[in-house]
Amino acid sequence: MGNVRSEKVKRVARELIKKYPGKFTTNFEENKNILSHLVFVPSVKLRNSIAGYITRLVAMSQQQSGKVSTSLNR
């Protein structure tokens, strides 16, 4: 089973990736800090959900383009 994320988290994450391409990485901690500097998020839980989804989207896009080493592939 996978994680359930609200449409709000998904929409905000996709918009941020589109608006700031190349800014986010596959590192969750870095993405949390970048997200805190770019936009105001009213709660820590929401910020972490968005940062986690951004991390997942970046990892999936890199995997599809063949840029991720085999140790990250599941």
C-alpha positions as a printed Julia matrix, in Angstrom:
74×3 Matrix{Float64}:
  0.0    0.0     0.0
  1.16   3.52   -0.68
  0.83   6.85    1.03
 -2.41   8.81    0.74
 -1.86  12.49    0.02
 -4.46  15.18   -0.37
 -4.94  16.91   -3.68
 -3.74  20.14   -2.07
 -0.33  18.61   -1.28
 -0.01  17.21   -4.79
 -1.09  20.44   -6.5
  1.26  22.64   -4.47
  4.18  20.24   -5.0
  3.65  20.08   -8.76
  3.34  23.87   -9.03
  6.56  24.41   -7.05
  8.48  21.92   -9.17
  7.19  23.6   -12.33
  7.97  27.1   -11.01
 11.44  26.24   -9.63
 12.88  23.48  -11.84
 16.21  22.15  -10.66
 15.85  23.72   -7.21
 14.71  20.57   -5.41
 16.72  17.38   -4.83
 16.1   13.8    -3.74
 17.07  14.78   -0.17
 14.05  15.34    2.08
 15.87  17.55    4.6
 17.18  19.88    1.88
 13.71  20.09    0.33
 12.19  21.05    3.71
 14.64  23.94    4.05
 14.16  25.09    0.45
 10.39  24.92    0.86
 10.54  26.99    4.07
 12.46  29.73    2.26
 10.26  29.78   -0.87
  6.72  29.76    0.49
  4.8   30.2     3.73
  3.31  26.92    4.91
  0.99  27.28    7.92
  1.93  23.99    9.62
  4.96  21.77    9.99
  2.96  18.66    9.06
  1.77  20.21    5.8
  5.3   21.44    4.98
  6.69  17.95    5.57
  3.98  16.35    3.42
  4.73  18.72    0.54
  8.49  18.26    0.91
  8.08  14.48    0.98
  5.96  14.46   -2.15
  8.41  16.78   -3.92
 11.23  14.41   -2.96
  9.29  11.49   -4.39
  8.46  13.33   -7.63
 12.09  14.39   -8.15
 13.33  10.85   -7.49
 10.79   9.38   -9.92
 11.65  11.89  -12.64
 15.37  11.22  -12.25
 14.77   7.48  -12.29
 12.79   7.76  -15.52
 15.58   9.74  -17.13
 18.17   7.24  -15.88
 20.06   9.58  -13.55
 19.62   7.59  -10.29
 22.05   4.89   -9.3
 20.75   1.36   -8.82
 20.98   1.66   -5.02
 17.97   4.0    -5.01
 15.87   1.77   -7.27
 13.45  -0.44   -5.35
